[in-house]
Amino acid sequence: MNFFEHQDLARQNTQKLIGLFCLSITVMIVAIYSAALLLLGMAPRFWWYPGLFLCVAGITIITIALASLYKILCLREGGRVIAQELGGRLLLAETANEQGRQLLNIVEEMAIASGISVPEVYLLESETGINAFAAGFTSNDAVIGVTRGSLQHLNRDELQGVIGHEFSHILNGDMRLNLRLMGLLHGILFIYLTGELMWRLRDSSREEKGLPLWAFGLALMAIGSIGLFCGRLIKAAISRQREFLADASAVQFTRNPDSIRGVLQKLQQIDSRLISPGAEAASHMFFSNALNPSFWEEMLATHPPLTERIRRIGGLKARNLKTMPASTTGSHYQESLTMGFAGGGGANATPEQIVNQVGTVAPENFAHAQTLLSQLPESLRLGVREQQSATAIIFALALETNNLPVQERQIAWLREVQPAELVEKTLEFSSQISQLDPTIRLPLVDLTVPALRQNSAKECQRLCKCLQGLVIASKSSSLWNFVLQLVLWHRLQPYINAASATTIEFTSIEQIWPDSILVLSALARVGQSQPDAIAYAFRSGVFRLPKAGQQEKPDTAINSNFTEVKNSLERLRLASPKLKQALVDACAHTVLVDNKVTASEADLLRAIAMTLDCPIPPFLNPQRGLPKVSQKHTS
């Protein structure tokens, strides 16, 4: 099952969630109606009173809907809200200890290797057990939360296994489902909370008038318990198989079954429960069980038993050892992966491999990520984690270093709108970046995102406008500057506009055919220079689209500007996962028609995939003189 199939499965689980939610509401309406019959003293033989039933049903549905809507609105800002409700503190490199910096490095490596923006990391300082979670609507607003107990009890490999598990939830669409689950179930829980409040008010009324009040409150608590029970069942039904998948993905990402198995074995001796009051609502998001065990633990647990998870990972280990090449088990494993990675500028890659790489991480991707990070000068390594320096790095990436007069115009414009200190930092970083391999530019953008997200929405928007101003000041628009603006806007959009979450609007190729043609045209013209080669590359991609033979299509790639391409990509973001898979496949065939991948093609292809929320690891980029990966982990 690939990335796109997992996305479809997440959609099906959402539909399943809504169905179970509606069933739970029906059960609660019937229970409240029965309680109302008894309390009002209506004759049991006349159990059907349409007016009363409609009144009960209406009040119950409105109450649950309003409570759920309130919670959904509270969760609109994504994973940050969950982390803060659980007592999390944003982990910053300048204030983190050695264990915290190690965690940040692991998250950065995983993000670069998977092709997504680097998530913010929150430390749950009051939690001494071993646990972690991922929360957010998309990979662009995801956060990772880790308990202090995890940092204290897990070594680097084990911590990497846990982070790999959480990245699986990010990549496979589980986070959005989990947030919807929290919002909907809050409405069911609200019934119980209302009953509890009425029970507490029983002493404020006289005995003869208080009896119906506290009795009805007690009934609501009992009925709310039914909703709570149903909610636990819903979470268990949806979450358990996703946990098995995340364990398997962590093994696939790291090719180290012992790391994740070691964590689960430690959990058999070390507690994973949380003391935070918010643990109940977020229990289905965690790496392991976050709640106190109960009589119904086996039925209602959001996670499979530890013994079963360990047993399955043992099976994965046996299969991996049988199928893993002998060279990968020796001390030169990482080196061999790096030397064979993206060799020949992508000549050995196939379009099918590109599609299958979307939303995945492989050990060679980790090796490449570590290599890229090892290339960064110390000033850049620290600069990406500080707000002002991260802004200067983005501006530095937009400067035309190969054309001095153009760069001077850009700098002159920048001095008019930014402080002198920021401009000097921009020049300093530009000099350093120009000496690095060009393949590091896109990962460098993603490394700056956590620091940039600490700015306000207006400041993020001002940054994007200033970046556009630098491009305008150059009086030309290069492909790289288009890629830079496209990726940065996509990464920051959830923070600029919290209501920008995408929904699926297009499910047939006819609805997005003109946009698909325009994007494939852009790729063909970037990768080829001769008219015949452009037309051939364009047709190679177009005929991979569904129902291509039934659609009207031009003979060659059409002319377009960057604004038109950006607008088409914004529409294509609203396509279904199956359509996105077909589009990525068509793009891959357009790029690989000549069995070569230039740096420009690789940047544009990855930028297109990122904008479609289809992260591609940086395995297509040609490497020039990258140093070998050290066998020693960085802290």
C-alpha positions as CSV (number, residue, x, y, z in Angstrom):
1,M,0.0,0.0,0.0
2,N,1.6,3.3,-1.1
3,F,1.1,6.9,0.1
4,F,-1.9,7.6,-2.0
5,E,-3.7,4.4,-0.9
6,H,-3.1,5.3,2.7
7,Q,-4.6,8.7,2.1
8,D,-7.7,7.0,0.6
9,L,-7.9,4.7,3.6
10,A,-7.7,7.7,5.9
11,R,-10.7,9.2,4.0
12,Q,-12.6,5.9,4.4
13,N,-11.8,5.9,8.1
14,T,-13.2,9.4,8.3
15,Q,-16.5,8.2,6.7
16,K,-16.4,5.3,9.2
17,L,-15.9,7.7,12.0
18,I,-18.9,9.8,11.0
19,G,-21.1,6.7,10.7
20,L,-20.1,5.4,14.2
21,F,-20.6,8.9,15.6
22,C,-24.1,9.1,14.2
23,L,-24.9,5.6,15.6
24,S,-23.7,6.8,19.0
25,I,-25.9,9.8,18.9
26,T,-28.9,7.6,18.0
27,V,-28.2,5.4,21.0
28,M,-28.0,8.4,23.2
29,I,-31.2,9.9,21.9
30,V,-33.1,6.7,22.6
31,A,-31.6,6.5,26.1
32,I,-32.4,10.1,26.9
33,Y,-36.0,9.7,25.6
34,S,-36.4,6.6,27.8
35,A,-35.1,8.5,30.8
36,A,-37.5,11.4,30.1
37,L,-40.5,8.9,29.9
38,L,-39.7,7.6,33.3
39,L,-39.0,10.9,35.0
40,L,-42.2,12.5,33.5
41,G,-44.3,9.5,34.8
42,M,-45.7,8.7,31.4
43,A,-47.6,5.4,31.1
44,P,-45.1,2.7,29.9
45,R,-47.8,1.2,27.6
46,F,-47.8,4.4,25.6
47,W,-44.1,4.5,25.0
48,W,-44.3,6.4,21.7
49,Y,-44.8,10.2,22.1
50,P,-43.6,11.8,18.8
51,G,-43.6,15.3,20.2
52,L,-41.4,14.4,23.1
53,F,-39.1,12.3,21.0
54,L,-38.6,15.1,18.5
55,C,-38.0,17.5,21.3
56,V,-35.4,15.2,22.9
57,A,-33.8,14.4,19.6
58,G,-33.6,18.1,18.6
59,I,-32.1,19.2,21.9
60,T,-29.6,16.3,22.0
61,I,-28.4,16.8,18.4
62,I,-28.1,20.6,18.8
63,T,-26.2,20.3,22.1
64,I,-23.8,17.7,20.7
65,A,-23.3,19.7,17.5
66,L,-22.6,22.9,19.3
67,A,-20.2,21.3,21.7
68,S,-18.4,19.5,18.8
69,L,-18.3,22.7,16.8
70,Y,-16.8,24.6,19.7
71,K,-14.0,22.0,20.1
72,I,-13.4,21.9,16.4
73,L,-13.0,25.7,16.4
74,C,-10.6,25.5,19.3
75,L,-8.5,23.0,17.3
76,R,-8.4,25.2,14.2
77,E,-4.8,26.2,14.9
78,G,-3.8,22.5,14.6
79,G,-1.2,20.6,16.6
80,R,0.0,23.5,18.7
81,V,-3.2,23.6,20.6
82,I,-3.0,19.9,21.5
83,A,0.6,20.2,22.7
84,Q,-0.2,23.2,24.9
85,E,-3.3,21.6,26.4
86,L,-1.1,18.6,27.3
87,G,1.4,20.9,29.1
88,G,4.0,20.9,26.3
89,R,6.7,23.5,26.0
90,L,8.2,24.4,22.6
91,L,11.7,23.0,22.4
92,L,14.2,25.6,21.2
93,A,17.8,24.8,20.4
94,E,19.2,27.7,22.3
95,T,17.5,26.6,25.6
96,A,17.6,22.8,25.1
97,N,20.0,20.5,26.8
98,E,22.0,17.8,25.0
99,Q,19.1,15.4,25.0
100,G,16.8,18.0,23.6
101,R,19.2,19.0,20.8
102,Q,19.6,15.3,19.9
103,L,15.8,15.1,19.6
104,L,15.7,18.2,17.4
105,N,18.4,16.7,15.1
106,I,16.5,13.5,14.7
107,V,13.3,15.3,13.8
108,E,15.3,17.5,11.3
109,E,16.9,14.4,9.7
110,M,13.5,12.6,9.4
111,A,11.9,15.7,7.9
112,I,14.6,16.2,5.2
113,A,14.6,12.5,4.5
114,S,10.8,12.4,3.9
115,G,10.5,15.7,2.1
116,I,8.2,17.6,4.5
117,S,8.7,20.7,6.5
118,V,10.4,20.3,9.9
119,P,7.7,20.0,12.6
120,E,7.8,22.0,15.8
121,V,8.8,19.9,18.7
122,Y,7.1,20.2,22.1
123,L,8.5,18.7,25.3
124,L,6.0,17.4,27.9
125,E,8.2,18.2,30.9
126,S,5.9,16.9,33.6
127,E,5.4,13.5,32.0
128,T,8.0,10.9,33.3
129,G,6.6,8.0,31.2
130,I,7.7,7.0,27.7
131,N,5.3,8.4,25.1
132,A,5.1,10.7,22.1
133,F,2.5,12.0,19.7
134,A,2.1,13.8,16.3
135,A,-0.8,16.3,15.8
136,G,-1.9,18.6,13.0
137,F,-4.1,18.9,10.0
138,T,-1.4,18.5,7.4
139,S,2.4,18.0,7.3
140,N,2.7,21.8,7.1
141,D,1.2,22.4,10.6
142,A,2.3,19.2,12.3
143,V,4.0,19.2,15.7
144,I,5.8,16.4,17.5
145,G,5.3,16.0,21.2
146,V,7.7,13.9,23.3
147,T,7.6,13.2,27.1
148,R,10.7,13.9,29.2
149,G,10.7,10.3,30.2
150,S,11.3,9.4,26.6
151,L,14.5,11.5,26.5
152,Q,15.7,10.0,29.8
153,H,15.0,6.3,29.1
154,L,15.6,6.0,25.3
155,N,18.9,5.9,23.4
156,R,19.3,7.6,20.0
157,D,18.3,4.6,17.9
158,E,15.2,4.0,20.1
159,L,14.2,7.7,19.9
160,Q,14.6,7.6,16.2
161,G,12.3,4.6,16.1
162,V,9.6,6.5,18.0
163,I,10.0,9.6,15.8
164,G,9.7,7.3,12.7
165,H,6.5,5.9,14.2
166,E,5.1,9.5,14.6
167,F,6.2,10.5,11.1
168,S,4.2,7.6,9.8
169,H,1.1,9.2,11.3
170,I,2.1,12.5,9.6
171,L,2.6,11.0,6.2
172,N,-0.3,8.6,6.2
173,G,-3.0,11.2,7.0
174,D,-3.7,9.9,10.5
175,M,-3.3,13.3,12.2
176,R,-6.3,15.0,10.5
177,L,-8.5,12.0,11.3
178,N,-7.3,12.2,14.9
179,L,-8.2,15.9,15.2
180,R,-11.6,15.3,13.8
181,L,-12.1,12.4,16.3
182,M,-11.3,14.8,19.1
183,G,-13.7,17.4,17.9
184,L,-16.6,15.0,17.3
185,L,-16.2,13.0,20.5
186,H,-16.2,16.2,22.6
187,G,-19.9,16.6,21.8
188,I,-20.7,13.2,23.1
189,L,-18.6,13.8,26.2
190,F,-20.5,17.1,26.8
191,I,-23.7,15.2,27.7
192,Y,-21.8,13.5,30.6
193,L,-20.4,16.9,31.7
194,T,-23.8,18.5,31.6
195,G,-25.2,15.7,33.8
196,E,-22.4,16.1,36.2
197,L,-23.1,19.8,36.6
198,M,-26.8,19.2,37.2
199,W,-25.9,16.6,39.9
200,R,-23.7,19.1,41.6
201,L,-26.5,21.7,41.6
202,R,-28.9,19.4,43.6
203,D,-28.2,21.1,46.9
204,S,-29.0,24.6,45.6
205,S,-32.8,23.7,45.2
206,R,-35.4,22.6,47.7
207,E,-35.8,18.8,48.2
208,E,-39.1,18.5,46.4
209,K,-37.9,20.5,43.4
210,G,-34.3,19.2,43.5
211,L,-35.2,15.6,43.0
212,P,-36.1,15.8,39.3
213,L,-33.0,18.0,38.7
214,W,-30.5,15.7,40.3
215,A,-32.2,12.6,39.1
216,F,-32.2,13.9,35.5
217,G,-28.5,14.9,36.0
218,L,-27.7,11.4,37.2
219,A,-29.5,10.0,34.1
220,L,-27.5,12.3,31.9
221,M,-24.3,11.1,33.5
222,A,-25.3,7.5,32.9
223,I,-26.3,8.3,29.3
224,G,-23.1,10.4,28.9
225,S,-21.2,7.3,30.1
226,I,-22.8,5.4,27.1
227,G,-21.4,8.1,24.9
228,L,-18.0,7.9,26.5
229,F,-18.0,4.1,26.1
230,C,-19.0,4.6,22.4
231,G,-16.3,7.1,22.0
232,R,-13.7,4.8,23.4
233,L,-14.9,2.0,21.0
234,I,-14.7,4.4,18.1
235,K,-11.1,5.4,18.9
236,A,-10.1,1.8,19.4
237,A,-11.7,0.7,16.1
238,I,-10.0,3.4,14.1
239,S,-6.6,3.7,16.0
240,R,-5.4,0.1,16.5
241,Q,-4.6,-0.9,12.9
242,R,-3.0,2.5,12.3
243,E,-0.7,1.8,15.2
244,F,0.4,-1.5,13.6
245,L,1.0,0.4,10.4
246,A,3.1,3.1,12.1
247,D,5.2,0.4,13.8
248,A,5.9,-1.2,10.5
249,S,6.6,2.2,8.9
250,A,9.2,3.0,11.6
251,V,11.0,-0.3,10.8
252,Q,10.8,0.5,7.0
253,F,12.1,4.1,7.6
254,T,15.0,3.2,9.8
255,R,15.7,-0.4,8.7
256,N,16.3,-1.1,12.3
257,P,13.6,-3.3,13.9
258,D,15.5,-3.5,17.2
259,S,15.1,0.2,17.8
260,I,11.2,0.2,17.9
261,R,11.1,-3.2,19.6
262,G,13.5,-2.0,22.3
263,V,11.1,0.9,23.0
264,L,8.2,-1.5,23.3
265,Q,10.1,-3.8,25.6
266,K,11.0,-0.9,27.9
267,L,7.3,0.0,28.0
268,Q,6.7,-3.4,29.6
269,Q,8.7,-2.1,32.7
270,I,8.3,1.7,32.4
271,D,5.0,3.5,32.5
272,S,3.6,5.2,29.5
273,R,0.5,6.9,31.2
274,L,0.2,10.7,31.3
275,I,-0.9,12.8,34.3
276,S,-2.3,15.6,32.1
277,P,-6.1,16.0,32.3
278,G,-6.1,16.3,28.5
279,A,-4.8,12.7,28.1
280,E,-8.3,11.3,27.8
281,A,-9.3,13.4,24.7
282,A,-5.9,12.8,23.0
283,S,-5.3,9.2,24.1
284,H,-5.6,7.9,20.5
285,M,-2.8,10.1,19.3
286,F,0.0,8.7,21.4
287,F,2.7,6.2,20.7
288,S,1.5,4.0,23.6
289,N,-1.4,3.8,26.0
290,A,-1.8,7.2,27.8
291,L,-4.6,6.2,30.2
292,N,-4.9,4.3,33.4
293,P,-5.8,0.6,32.8
294,S,-9.4,-0.4,33.4
295,F,-11.7,-3.4,33.5
296,W,-12.5,-2.8,29.8
297,E,-8.9,-2.2,28.9
298,E,-8.7,-4.9,26.2
299,M,-11.9,-3.8,24.5
300,L,-11.5,0.0,24.9
301,A,-7.7,0.4,24.6
302,T,-6.7,2.8,21.8
303,H,-3.5,0.8,21.2
304,P,-2.9,-3.0,20.6
305,P,-1.2,-5.0,23.4
306,L,2.5,-4.5,23.7
307,T,3.1,-8.2,23.3
308,E,1.3,-8.3,20.0
309,R,3.2,-5.2,18.7
310,I,6.5,-6.8,19.7
311,R,5.5,-10.1,18.0
312,R,4.7,-8.4,14.8
313,I,7.9,-6.4,14.7
314,G,9.8,-9.7,15.3
315,G,8.2,-11.0,12.2
316,L,9.2,-7.9,10.3
317,K,12.7,-8.3,11.5
318,A,12.9,-11.9,10.3
319,R,11.6,-10.9,6.8
320,N,13.9,-7.9,6.5
321,L,17.0,-10.0,7.4
322,K,16.1,-12.5,4.7
323,T,15.6,-9.9,2.0
324,M,18.3,-7.4,3.0
325,P,21.4,-7.6,0.7
326,A,24.5,-8.9,2.5
327,S,26.3,-5.6,1.9
328,T,23.7,-3.7,4.0
329,T,24.5,-5.7,7.1
330,G,28.1,-4.8,7.3
331,S,29.9,-1.7,8.6
332,H,29.8,-0.1,5.1
333,Y,26.0,-0.1,5.0
334,Q,25.5,3.6,5.2
335,E,28.4,4.4,3.0
336,S,27.1,2.0,0.2
337,L,23.7,3.6,0.4
338,T,25.2,7.1,0.1
339,M,27.4,6.2,-2.9
340,G,24.5,4.6,-4.7
341,F,22.1,7.3,-3.9
342,A,20.6,9.2,-6.9
343,G,23.6,8.1,-8.9
344,G,24.0,9.5,-12.4
345,G,21.6,12.3,-11.8
346,G,18.6,10.1,-11.5
347,A,19.4,7.9,-14.5
348,N,18.6,4.7,-12.5
349,A,15.3,6.0,-11.2
350,T,12.0,5.1,-12.8
351,P,8.6,6.9,-12.7
352,E,7.2,4.0,-10.7
353,Q,9.9,4.4,-8.1
354,I,9.2,8.1,-7.8
355,V,5.5,7.4,-7.2
356,N,6.3,4.7,-4.6
357,Q,8.8,7.0,-2.9
358,V,6.1,9.6,-2.2
359,G,5.3,9.7,1.6
360,T,8.0,7.2,2.5
361,V,11.5,7.3,4.1
362,A,14.3,4.9,3.4
363,P,17.7,4.4,5.1
364,E,19.4,6.0,2.1
365,N,17.3,9.1,2.6
366,F,18.5,9.3,6.1
367,A,22.1,9.0,4.9
368,H,21.5,11.8,2.5
369,A,19.8,14.0,5.1
370,Q,22.8,13.5,7.5
371,T,25.2,14.3,4.7
372,L,23.3,17.5,3.8
373,L,23.3,18.6,7.5
374,S,27.0,17.9,7.8
375,Q,27.7,20.3,4.9
376,L,26.2,23.2,6.7
377,P,28.6,25.7,8.3
378,E,28.0,26.2,12.0
379,S,26.6,29.7,11.4
380,L,23.9,28.4,9.0
381,R,23.3,25.4,11.3
382,L,22.5,27.8,14.2
383,G,20.9,30.4,12.0
384,V,18.0,28.2,10.7
385,R,16.8,27.9,14.3
386,E,16.7,31.7,15.1
387,Q,13.9,33.9,13.8
388,Q,15.9,36.9,12.4
389,S,18.6,34.7,11.0
390,A,16.1,32.3,9.4
391,T,14.5,35.3,7.7
392,A,18.0,36.4,6.4
393,I,18.6,32.9,5.1
394,I,15.4,33.0,3.1
395,F,16.4,36.4,1.6
396,A,19.9,35.1,0.9
397,L,18.4,32.2,-1.1
398,A,16.6,34.7,-3.3
399,L,19.7,36.7,-4.2
400,E,21.1,36.4,-7.7
401,T,24.7,35.5,-6.8
402,N,25.8,34.9,-10.5
403,N,24.8,38.3,-11.6
404,L,26.4,41.2,-9.6
405,P,24.3,44.1,-11.1
406,V,21.1,42.2,-10.4
407,Q,22.2,41.4,-6.8
408,E,23.1,45.0,-6.2
409,R,19.6,46.1,-7.3
410,Q,18.1,43.5,-4.9
411,I,20.3,44.6,-2.0
412,A,19.5,48.3,-2.6
413,W,15.8,47.5,-2.5
414,L,16.2,45.3,0.6
415,R,18.0,48.2,2.5
416,E,14.9,50.3,1.9
417,V,12.5,47.9,3.6
418,Q,14.6,46.0,6.2
419,P,17.0,46.9,9.0
420,A,20.7,47.2,8.2
421,E,21.6,44.4,10.6
422,L,19.3,42.0,8.7
423,V,20.7,43.0,5.3
424,E,24.2,42.4,6.5
425,K,23.2,38.9,7.7
426,T,21.6,38.3,4.4
427,L,24.9,39.1,2.6
428,E,26.9,36.9,4.9
429,F,24.6,33.9,4.5
430,S,24.4,34.4,0.7
431,S,28.2,34.1,0.5
432,Q,28.1,30.9,2.5
433,I,25.2,29.4,0.6
434,S,26.8,30.1,-2.8
435,Q,29.7,27.8,-1.8
436,L,27.4,24.9,-1.1
437,D,25.9,22.3,-3.4
438,P,22.7,23.6,-4.9
439,T,20.8,20.5,-3.8
440,I,20.9,21.8,-0.3
441,R,18.7,24.8,-1.0
442,L,15.3,23.2,-0.7
443,P,16.2,21.3,2.6
444,L,17.6,24.6,3.9
445,V,14.2,26.3,3.3
446,D,12.5,23.5,5.3
447,L,15.0,23.9,8.1
448,T,14.1,27.5,8.5
449,V,10.3,26.9,8.8
450,P,10.1,26.1,12.5
451,A,11.8,29.4,13.4
452,L,9.7,31.4,10.8
453,R,6.5,29.9,12.3
454,Q,7.3,31.7,15.6
455,N,6.5,34.9,13.8
456,S,2.9,36.3,13.8
457,A,0.7,35.7,10.8
458,K,1.2,39.3,9.6
459,E,5.0,38.9,9.9
460,C,4.9,35.6,7.9
461,Q,2.8,37.4,5.2
462,R,5.2,40.3,5.2
463,L,8.1,37.9,4.7
464,C,6.4,36.4,1.7
465,K,5.7,39.8,0.2
466,C,9.3,40.9,0.8
467,L,10.6,37.8,-0.9
468,Q,8.3,38.7,-3.9
469,G,9.8,42.2,-3.8
470,L,13.3,40.8,-4.1
471,V,12.3,38.9,-7.2
472,I,10.6,41.9,-8.7
473,A,13.7,44.0,-7.9
474,S,15.8,41.6,-10.0
475,K,13.6,42.5,-13.0
476,S,13.6,38.8,-13.9
477,S,12.0,35.7,-12.6
478,S,14.2,32.6,-12.4
479,L,12.9,29.1,-12.0
480,W,14.6,28.8,-8.6
481,N,12.9,31.9,-7.3
482,F,9.6,30.6,-8.4
483,V,10.3,27.3,-6.5
484,L,11.4,29.2,-3.5
485,Q,8.3,31.4,-3.3
486,L,6.0,28.4,-4.0
487,V,7.5,26.2,-1.3
488,L,7.8,28.9,1.3
489,W,4.2,30.1,0.8
490,H,2.9,26.5,1.0
491,R,4.8,25.8,4.2
492,L,3.6,29.0,5.9
493,Q,0.1,29.2,4.6
494,P,-1.5,27.4,7.6
495,Y,0.0,30.0,9.9
496,I,-0.9,32.9,7.7
497,N,-4.5,31.7,7.2
498,A,-5.7,29.1,9.7
499,A,-8.8,28.5,7.7
500,S,-6.8,27.4,4.6
501,A,-7.2,23.6,5.2
502,T,-7.9,21.9,1.9
503,T,-10.9,19.7,1.2
504,I,-11.3,17.4,-1.8
505,E,-13.3,19.1,-4.5
506,F,-12.2,17.3,-7.7
507,T,-12.6,13.6,-8.2
508,S,-12.5,13.3,-12.0
509,I,-9.7,14.2,-14.4
510,E,-12.1,16.3,-16.6
511,Q,-12.3,18.8,-13.7
512,I,-8.6,19.4,-13.6
513,W,-7.5,18.6,-17.1
514,P,-6.5,22.2,-18.1
515,D,-4.5,22.6,-14.9
516,S,-2.7,19.2,-15.5
517,I,-1.8,20.2,-19.0
518,L,-0.4,23.5,-17.8
519,V,1.8,21.9,-15.1
520,L,3.1,19.1,-17.5
521,S,3.9,21.8,-20.0
522,A,6.0,23.7,-17.5
523,L,8.0,20.6,-16.6
524,A,8.6,19.7,-20.3
525,R,9.9,23.2,-21.0
526,V,12.2,23.2,-18.0
527,G,13.7,19.8,-18.8
528,Q,14.1,20.2,-22.6
529,S,15.3,22.9,-25.0
530,Q,14.6,21.5,-28.5
531,P,11.0,21.8,-29.8
532,D,10.8,18.1,-30.7
533,A,12.2,17.0,-27.3
534,I,9.7,19.4,-25.5
535,A,6.8,17.9,-27.4
536,Y,7.9,14.3,-26.8
537,A,8.4,14.9,-23.0
538,F,5.0,16.6,-22.8
539,R,3.2,13.8,-24.6
540,S,5.0,11.2,-22.5
541,G,3.4,12.8,-19.4
542,V,0.0,13.6,-20.8
543,F,-0.7,10.0,-22.0
544,R,-0.1,8.8,-18.4
545,L,-3.2,10.7,-17.2
546,P,-6.5,8.9,-16.8
547,K,-8.7,8.9,-19.9
548,A,-6.1,10.8,-21.8
549,G,-7.4,9.4,-25.1
550,Q,-10.8,10.9,-24.5
551,Q,-9.6,14.5,-23.7
552,E,-8.6,17.3,-26.0
553,K,-4.9,18.0,-25.8
554,P,-2.4,20.2,-27.6
555,D,0.3,18.8,-29.8
556,T,3.1,20.3,-27.7
557,A,3.6,22.0,-24.3
558,I,1.7,25.3,-24.0
559,N,3.4,28.5,-23.0
560,S,2.5,29.8,-19.5
561,N,4.0,32.1,-16.8
562,F,4.7,31.3,-13.2
563,T,1.6,32.9,-11.9
564,E,-0.6,30.6,-14.1
565,V,1.4,27.5,-12.9
566,K,0.9,28.5,-9.2
567,N,-2.9,29.0,-9.7
568,S,-3.2,25.6,-11.4
569,L,-1.3,24.0,-8.5
570,E,-3.6,25.6,-6.0
571,R,-6.6,24.0,-7.8
572,L,-4.8,20.6,-8.1
573,R,-4.3,20.6,-4.4
574,L,-8.1,20.0,-4.1
575,A,-8.0,16.8,-6.2
576,S,-8.5,13.3,-4.7
577,P,-5.5,11.2,-3.7
578,K,-6.0,8.9,-6.8
579,L,-5.9,11.9,-9.1
580,K,-2.8,13.3,-7.4
581,Q,-1.1,9.9,-7.8
582,A,-1.9,10.0,-11.6
583,L,-0.5,13.5,-11.8
584,V,2.7,12.7,-10.0
585,D,3.1,9.7,-12.2
586,A,2.6,11.9,-15.3
587,C,5.1,14.4,-14.0
588,A,7.7,11.7,-13.3
589,H,7.3,10.4,-16.9
590,T,7.7,13.9,-18.3
591,V,11.0,14.4,-16.3
592,L,12.5,10.9,-16.9
593,V,11.7,10.6,-20.6
594,D,15.4,11.1,-21.4
595,N,16.6,9.1,-18.3
596,K,18.2,12.3,-16.9
597,V,17.2,14.7,-14.2
598,T,18.7,18.1,-14.1
599,A,18.8,20.2,-10.9
600,S,16.1,22.5,-12.2
601,E,13.8,19.5,-13.1
602,A,14.4,18.0,-9.6
603,D,13.6,21.3,-7.9
604,L,10.4,21.9,-9.8
605,L,9.2,18.3,-9.6
606,R,9.7,18.3,-5.8
607,A,8.1,21.7,-5.5
608,I,5.0,20.5,-7.5
609,A,4.8,17.4,-5.3
610,M,5.1,19.5,-2.1
611,T,2.4,21.8,-3.2
612,L,0.1,18.8,-3.8
613,D,0.9,17.6,-0.3
614,C,2.7,14.6,-1.8
615,P,6.2,14.8,-0.1
616,I,9.0,13.3,-2.2
617,P,12.4,12.4,-0.5
618,P,15.3,14.2,-2.2
619,F,16.5,11.1,-4.0
620,L,16.4,12.6,-7.5
621,N,18.9,15.4,-6.9
622,P,22.2,14.9,-8.6
623,Q,25.1,14.9,-6.1
624,R,28.4,16.6,-6.8
625,G,31.2,16.0,-4.3
626,L,29.1,15.2,-1.3
627,P,31.2,13.9,1.6
628,K,30.7,10.4,2.9
629,V,28.4,10.0,5.8
630,S,30.1,9.6,9.1
631,Q,29.3,6.4,11.0
632,K,29.1,8.5,14.2
633,H,25.7,10.0,15.0
634,T,25.5,13.7,15.6
635,S,24.1,14.7,18.9
